[in-house]
Amino acid sequence: MLTSELLWEHSEAPVRALRDEIREILAAAPIAEARRRRDPRPVHRALGRAGLLAPQWPVEYGGRGVSHVTAAVLVEELAMHDVPDLLHTLTVSIVGTTLLNCAGPEMRARHLPGFAAGTSFGCVLFSEPHAGSDLSVLSTRAVRHGDGYRLHGTKTHSIFARLADSALCLARDDDDALTLFLVPLAGEGVRIEPIPALMDDDFHEVTLDGVEVGPGDVVGEPGQGWAIVVRTLAYERTGLDYYVKALRWHRAATAATGRLRGGIGQHDAIGLARLNARLVAAGTLVRRVLTRLDRGELNEDEAAAAKWYTTELAAEIAWWAAERGADQAMIAEEDGVADPLDVAAREAPGMRISGGTSEMMLETLARLRLDSGAEVRP
C-alpha cells in the first residue's frame, strides 16, 4: 500500500544535506526531556547554535539565507522527531517574520539574532476574553506616556507565554487606531496565568496593567497595526506546520492500525490510501505558497486555501485513527510522553480555530476570488 513520505524527501542534494545536518543535531538534542517538561527551548538552542533554527533568515540575523522551500525540511524534521513545534512557529514564523518584514533596522538587530539563536522567544497577544478572534473589536488600550505608551488590557489563549521573552501585542492608541507593539514580558505590570487545555501546549491569560513600552517597541508606525497583523497572518498561513502534523499522524495511524488488527485489512488500507492522496495534494498546496514567498509574492487567497485544506486534513486523520481505535494502540511511550495519536485526538479540534477558523479561511478565499473575478474551484 501507499506510505506517506516527506514532501522534500527526494529533493536536490543541498536540501538533503540540510536535512542530514538537522537530523544529526536532533539525534543529540534532549528531545525526551523537552517533551516531558513541555519546554522545547533546549532543542531550539542546539539548532540555533548551528544557524538552523531560522535557516530562511539572512545570515546577518543568524540564519542561513536559504529559501522558504528549503527551510521547510526543518519543520518536517521537528514533526517527525515529535518536538513541540508551536514555540518555533510563534518565535520564527510569526514574531520573527513580522519584524523581518515590518520593523525598522534597530528593532530587527535587537531581537532577530536572539530568536535565531534560541536564546530568546516570542509569542502573540492578540485574542481577548470578550473579542475572541475578532481583532477588530479588541479593547486593550495604549495610552500615551511621555514619548512612549502604557498598555492596559487582558489577552487570552496566548500559547507559550510562560516561555516567551517578548510578545506581539495589538492595542488601540489614543486615536482609537490599532498599533502593534513588541512587549517585554518580564516588564513590571505583566501578569501571566495558565488556562487549562486538552492539548499539551500551554495556554495563558496575560494581563497588562500599565506596562510601559517605548517608541522603539512600536512595530512599523503607530496606527498601522491592523495592516501589519493582516500581513502577518497571511505569512503564517502557509499550511506547512499543519501539513507536517497531518503527515506525522498518518504515519502513526498506519503503524498503529497494523499493530491493533494484526495487520492492515483492505478497508483500512483503502482509507489510509485516500488520506495519503490528500496528503500529496496538501503538500502541493504548501509548496506552491512557499515558492511564491521565495519570489516575493504573498497571495492571501492561496494561503487561506492551504491553511483550510491542511487543518481539515489533519483533523480528519486524527478522527479516522480515533474511530478505529488506533489511538489506543500506543497510549504512551516508554518515557511517559503521550503517543502522537493521543496528541492528535486532543489537538485536532483546536486546529480548525487557531490562526483563523476554517469558516474564516473559506470566507477569505471566496471574497478574494470573487472580487478578482477568478474562478473558484472546489
C-alpha positions in Angstrom: 0.0 0.0 0.0 1.0 3.7 -0.3 3.1 5.0 2.6 3.1 8.8 3.3 6.6 10.3 2.7 8.2 13.6 3.3 7.4 16.2 0.6 11.1 17.1 0.3 12.4 13.5 0.8 13.7 13.2 -2.8 14.8 16.8 -3.3 18.1 18.1 -4.6 21.5 17.5 -2.9 21.6 20.8 -0.9 18.2 20.1 0.7 19.2 16.5 1.6 22.4 17.8 3.1 20.5 20.3 5.2 18.1 17.6 6.4 21.1 15.3 7.3 22.6 18.2 9.3 19.3 18.8 11.2 18.9 15.1 11.9 22.4 14.9 13.4 21.7 17.8 15.7 18.3 16.4 16.8 19.8 13.0 17.4 21.9 14.5 20.2 19.3 17.0 21.5 17.4 16.5 24.7 14.1 15.8 23.0 12.6 13.4 25.5 13.2 15.9 28.3 11.7 18.7 26.2 8.5 16.7 25.8 8.3 15.8 29.5 8.7 19.4 30.6 6.8 20.9 27.7 9.8 23.1 27.1 11.5 22.8 23.7 13.9 25.6 24.3 17.0 23.4 24.8 16.3 21.7 21.5 15.9 25.1 19.8 19.2 26.3 21.2 21.0 23.3 19.8 19.6 24.1 16.4 20.3 27.8 16.9 24.0 27.3 17.5 24.2 25.9 14.0 22.2 28.6 12.4 19.4 26.1 11.8 16.5 27.5 13.9 15.6 30.1 11.3 17.6 29.0 8.2 15.5 31.1 5.8 16.6 34.3 7.5 19.6 36.4 6.3 23.0 35.4 7.7 23.2 38.8 9.5 20.3 37.8 11.7 21.5 34.3 12.5 20.1 32.4 9.6 21.5 30.6 6.5 19.8 32.6 3.8 18.2 29.5 2.3 14.8 29.6 0.5 11.4 29.0 2.3 11.1 25.8 0.3 14.4 24.5 1.5 13.8 25.7 5.1 10.6 23.6 5.2 12.7 20.5 5.9 13.3 21.9 9.4 9.6 21.9 10.2 9.3 18.4 8.8 12.1 17.1 11.0 10.8 18.7 14.1 7.4 17.0 13.5 9.0 13.6 12.7 11.0 13.8 15.9 7.9 14.8 17.9 9.5 18.1 19.0 6.8 20.5 20.3 6.5 22.9 17.3 4.4 25.9 18.3 7.1 27.8 20.1 9.2 27.7 17.0 6.2 28.7 14.9 5.4 31.6 17.2 9.0 32.8 17.5 10.3 32.4 14.0 7.3 32.1 11.6 5.1 34.8 13.3 7.0 37.2 15.6 10.3 37.0 13.7 8.9 37.2 10.3 6.8 40.2 11.3 9.9 42.0 12.5 11.8 40.9 9.4 9.2 42.4 7.1 7.7 45.3 9.0 10.1 46.5 11.7 13.0 49.0 11.4 16.6 48.0 11.3 17.2 48.8 15.0 14.4 46.6 16.2 15.4 43.8 13.8 19.0 43.9 15.1 17.9 44.0 18.7 15.6 40.9 18.5 16.2 38.7 15.5 19.6 37.3 16.4 18.3 36.1 19.7 15.3 34.5 18.1 17.5 32.7 15.6 19.9 31.5 18.3 17.2 30.2 20.5 18.3 32.5 23.4 15.0 34.4 23.3 11.5 33.6 22.3 8.3 35.3 21.2 4.6 34.8 21.4 1.4 36.6 20.4 -1.1 38.7 22.4 -4.0 39.2 20.0 -7.2 37.5 21.2 -9.2 38.9 24.1 -11.8 37.4 26.5 -14.7 39.4 25.1 -13.5 39.7 21.5 -12.4 36.1 20.7 -10.6 36.0 17.4 -12.4 39.2 16.1 -9.4 41.6 16.4 -11.5 44.5 15.0 -13.3 44.8 18.4 -10.4 44.4 20.8 -10.3 46.8 23.8 -6.7 46.8 25.0 -5.5 50.4 25.2 -2.2 52.1 24.6 -2.2 55.3 26.5 0.4 57.9 25.6 3.0 58.4 28.4 5.9 60.7 27.7 7.4 59.6 24.4 6.1 56.1 24.9 2.9 54.3 26.0 1.3 52.4 28.9 -0.6 49.3 27.9 -3.8 48.3 29.7 -5.9 45.2 29.0 -6.2 41.4 29.1 -5.2 39.0 26.3 -6.3 35.3 26.3 -5.4 32.0 24.9 -1.8 33.1 24.3 0.3 30.0 23.7 3.6 29.5 25.4 3.5 33.0 27.1 5.3 31.5 30.1 8.4 30.6 28.0 8.4 33.8 25.9 10.6 36.8 26.4 8.5 39.2 24.3 5.2 39.3 22.6 3.5 41.0 19.6 0.6 42.9 21.2 -2.2 44.7 19.3 -3.7 47.7 21.1 -5.8 50.8 20.5 -4.0 54.1 20.8 -5.4 57.5 21.8 -6.7 58.0 18.3 -8.5 54.6 18.5 -6.2 53.3 15.8 -4.6 49.9 16.2 -0.9 49.9 16.9 1.4 46.8 17.1 3.9 46.6 19.9 6.7 44.2 20.9 6.2 43.9 24.6 8.8 42.6 27.0 7.0 40.1 29.2 9.4 40.5 32.1 8.3 44.1 32.5 6.5 45.4 35.5 2.8 45.2 35.2 2.7 41.9 33.3 0.8 39.0 34.9 0.7 35.6 33.2 -1.7 32.9 34.3 -2.3 29.4 32.9 -5.5 28.4 31.2 -6.4 24.6 31.4 -6.4 23.0 28.0 -6.7 19.5 26.5 -3.7 19.9 24.2 -0.2 19.7 25.5 0.9 23.2 24.6 0.2 25.7 27.4 -2.4 28.5 27.0 -2.2 31.6 29.1 -4.1 34.7 30.0 -1.9 37.7 30.0 -2.9 40.9 31.9 -1.2 44.2 31.1 -1.5 46.6 33.9 0.1 49.9 32.8 3.1 48.1 31.1 5.5 50.7 29.8 6.8 50.5 26.3 8.9 53.0 24.4 8.8 54.3 20.9 11.4 51.7 19.9 8.9 48.9 20.8 6.4 50.0 18.1 6.4 47.6 15.1 6.1 49.7 12.0 4.4 53.0 12.5 1.6 54.0 15.0 -1.8 53.2 13.6 -0.5 50.6 11.2 -1.2 47.6 13.5 -4.1 46.2 11.6 -2.4 46.2 8.2 0.7 44.6 9.7 -1.3 41.9 11.5 -3.3 41.0 8.3 0.0 40.6 6.5 1.5 38.6 9.4 -1.5 36.2 9.4 -1.1 35.7 5.7 2.6 34.8 6.1 1.6 32.4 8.9 -0.9 30.6 6.7 1.4 28.6 4.5 -0.2 25.4 5.9 3.3 23.9 6.4 3.0 23.3 10.1 -0.4 21.7 9.8 0.7 19.6 6.8 3.6 18.1 8.6 1.4 17.2 11.6 -1.0 15.5 9.2 1.9 13.6 7.7 3.2 12.6 11.2 -0.2 11.4 12.3 -0.8 9.5 9.1 2.4 7.6 9.6 1.5 6.9 13.3 -2.0 5.8 12.2 -0.6 3.4 9.6 1.7 1.8 12.2 -0.8 1.6 15.0 -3.7 0.3 12.8 -1.4 -2.6 11.7 -0.5 -3.5 15.2 -4.0 -3.2 16.6 -5.6 -5.5 14.0 -2.6 -7.8 13.5 -2.1 -6.4 10.0 -3.9 -3.7 8.0 -7.0 -5.1 6.3 -8.4 -4.0 3.0 -10.9 -1.5 4.4 -8.3 0.3 6.5 -5.8 0.2 3.6 -8.2 2.0 1.3 -8.9 4.6 4.0 -5.2 5.3 4.6 -4.6 5.4 0.8 -7.3 8.0 0.4 -5.8 10.1 3.2 -2.4 9.7 1.6 -3.7 11.0 -1.7 -5.0 14.1 0.1 -1.6 14.5 1.8 0.0 14.7 -1.6 -2.5 17.4 -2.6 -1.9 19.3 0.6 1.9 19.1 0.1 1.4 20.6 -3.3 -0.6 23.5 -2.0 2.0 24.2 0.7 4.9 24.1 -1.7 3.1 26.5 -4.0 2.6 29.0 -1.2 6.3 28.7 -0.1 7.5 29.0 -3.7 5.6 32.2 -4.1 7.1 33.6 -0.9 10.5 32.9 -2.3 9.5 35.0 -5.3 8.5 37.9 -3.0 4.8 37.2 -3.6 2.1 37.0 -0.9 -1.2 35.5 -2.2 -3.7 35.8 0.7 -6.2 33.6 -1.1 -3.8 30.7 -1.8 -2.5 31.0 1.8 -6.1 30.8 3.1 -6.8 27.7 0.9 -3.6 26.0 2.1 -4.4 26.7 5.8 -8.0 25.5 5.4 -7.1 22.3 3.5 -4.2 21.2 5.7 -6.1 21.8 9.0 -9.2 19.9 7.8 -7.0 17.1 6.6 -5.0 16.9 9.8 -8.2 16.8 11.8 -9.7 14.1 9.6 -6.6 11.9 10.0 -6.8 12.3 13.8 -10.5 11.3 13.9 -10.0 8.5 11.4 -7.4 7.0 13.8 -9.6 7.5 16.9 -12.7 5.9 15.3 -10.7 2.8 14.6 -9.1 2.6 18.0 -5.6 3.3 16.6 -5.1 6.0 19.2 -5.4 3.2 21.9 -2.7 1.0 20.3 0.0 3.1 21.9 -1.2 5.2 24.8 2.3 6.4 25.9 5.9 6.0 25.1 8.4 4.4 27.5 9.4 7.8 28.8 5.8 8.6 29.7 5.2 11.0 26.8 1.8 10.8 25.1 1.7 9.0 21.8 1.3 11.1 18.6 -2.2 9.8 18.0 -3.3 10.6 21.6 -1.9 14.1 21.0 -3.7 14.3 17.6 -7.1 13.4 19.2 -6.7 16.3 21.7 -5.2 18.8 19.4 -7.2 18.3 16.2 -10.4 20.3 17.3 -8.3 23.4 18.0 -6.5 23.3 14.7 -9.7 24.4 13.0 -9.7 27.6 15.1 -6.0 28.6 15.6 -4.6 31.0 13.1 -8.1 31.7 11.7 -11.1 29.4 11.7 -11.9 27.2 8.8 -15.0 29.3 8.2 -12.9 32.4 8.0 -10.5 30.8 5.6 -13.3 29.8 3.2 -14.8 33.3 3.5 -11.4 34.9 2.7 -10.9 32.6 -0.2 -14.4 33.3 -1.7 -14.2 37.0 -1.1 -10.8 37.4 -2.7 -11.5 35.1 -5.7 -15.0 36.6 -6.3 -13.7 40.2 -6.1 -11.0 39.4 -8.6 -13.3 37.6 -10.9 -11.2 34.4 -10.7 -12.9 31.0 -10.9 -13.5 29.4 -7.5 -12.8 25.7 -7.8 -13.8 23.1 -5.2 
